[in-house]
Amino acid sequence: MKKAIVGAMMAVAMTAAACSVVCAEDGGSKKIAVMRNMTSSDHTTQFFAGCVAEGEALGYTVETFMADGDDVKMQNIMEQNLNQDYDIWILSHANEGYQYDIVSKAVEKGIKVVGFDCGGDHVEGVTYTSQSDGDLTEISLDAMIEKAEEMGKTQPIKMIEVNTLGAIVPFDTRHAKIEEYEKEGKIEVVRMISPNLAGGDAYAEVNTGVSTAIQSGLEFDGVWSASTGFLDGVMDAVNASGNEYVVTGIDISDTELQRLASEPMYYCCAAVDPYVIGMVDVRIAVSKVLGLETPETFQFPAVGIKNTDVEEGATMASLKGVIDGFGESDEFLSDELKALYK
């Protein structure tokens, strides 16, 4: 009560923006909920780690929630957290059909929200961040074309696409870039393998799909994956065949670095550091609490990491200072935020 009275008295003599800063520092629960609608992976672990480390450094308690790629579970988590005392929501992959409605309720309650790779209409006051999916796809496709041509192949490079359309927004936007490359005659998708992400055995579906393509005599030069989370099944099938196929994909992790270092046919991974994504999303959200100006959208730049860039034993942490944009970022690092660091 005392804090509320002090805040009200100070508001008389301050601008609305300045009051936002004082209220943020003196009140609120100082709690962040990070909710991710993806399955467990190194990428998810590192995204959470970035959120937790940055949130705690800025004086917040951070709690994480996994929906395992289940939209119903994600909706339930979000609805339940509406009734908790969070100041901030960081959402990852909340989909069209429920994102707008539930986030609107959160904003009405005063919760500051940042959404990463979320579907649906944008809610006013929320910042929606994303990876540059077009760039990620271009980097990984260009690398496949480059390596295939080194092996004597000619355009259009024939490839298998591992992707589940309609699952999450990034998978659709990445596929749109593939369609552009097909129209330009650079590649030809000779087969699409679409694992069931809602409770299916993605490994078995991908492994069987690639193995069947090889055994049937289907001619192709490479395999491109919308997510490196599918590559266990791809690489096992490719290695078992004894044939040479170029493999590229999107999204990096410690697992992928080891794969790049040890698998000659795994040529390139296009990525944004998931730790940095989590870190920057938290900075944007805390900036909102402080009353600072934030954009409606923000896009993380993509980079390509080839197997020649890494050595055995490489980790995400060891890429700091080697690959631009890994391990650190100055984005949204304002003086106001610097003053909060513990």
Buried (B, 14 or more C-beta within 10 A) or exposed (E): EEEEEEBEEBBEEBEEEBBBBBBBBEEBEBBBBBBBBBBEBBBBBBBBBBBBBBBBBBEBBBBBBBBBBBBEBBBEBBEEBBEEEBBBBBBBBBBBEBBBBBBBBBBEEEBBBBBBBBBBEBBEBBBBBBBBBBBBBBBBBBBBBBBBBEEEBEBBBBBBBBBBBEBBBBBBBBBEBBEBBBEEEBBBBBBBBBBEBEEEEBBEBBBBBBBEBBEEEEEBBBBBBBBBBBBBBBBBBBEEBEEEBBBBBBBBBBBBBBBBBEBEBBBBBBBBBBBBBBBBBBBBBBBBBBBBEBEEEBBBEBBBBBBEBBEEEBEBEBBBEEBEBBBEBEBBBBEBBEEBEE
